[in-house]
Amino acid sequence: MTGQRKDLGRTRRERRARVSGMPAHVALPLTVAVGLVLGSSVAADWLGLGTGGVAAVALVAAVVAAVITHRTVGSLAAGAGILLAQPYQPGEQVHVYVPSLGRTVDAEVVRIGAANTTLLVRHPDNTDGLVVVPNNRMLRPPVEPGSAEKSKQA
């Protein structure tokens, strides 16, 4: 039973690392959230729920929209923090864990956007590749998932 729990936990951590490492897509989640709130408000008004009913439906829709867009909003907030604090600039080297590569890399910052940062990763075989990392990942320490578990076992 314990082995199954460890496997399930490892799978969950790996999936979370993959999801948090994907570039933040901004337009679609925000459009869906605004459409959800406005559409539900119009539908509640059309059904004749009154001001209180429309407000209640809009509040529930706003909570659902917040859950849907939490990664996007987090990346945008992190992007604002990065642009204000400027912990790194294009051309500088950073050390960051990139889930799409499955490892921690030293990379050169190419571009800092509102939601994502573009990095140039140099591979040992002299091939270079661009990787887009969400800004909320850039603010985390470069710790690989499962490394804390490995150090506990050692």
Protein Blocks (a to p, Z undefined) as FASTA:
>chain_A
ZZmmmmmmmmmmmmmmmmmmpccdfklmmmmmmmmmmmmmmmmmmnonojmlmmmmmmmm
mmmmmmmmmmmmmmmmmmmmmmmnopacehiacddddfknopacddddfbdcfkbccddd
ddfklpacdddddfklmmpccddehklmmmmmZZ
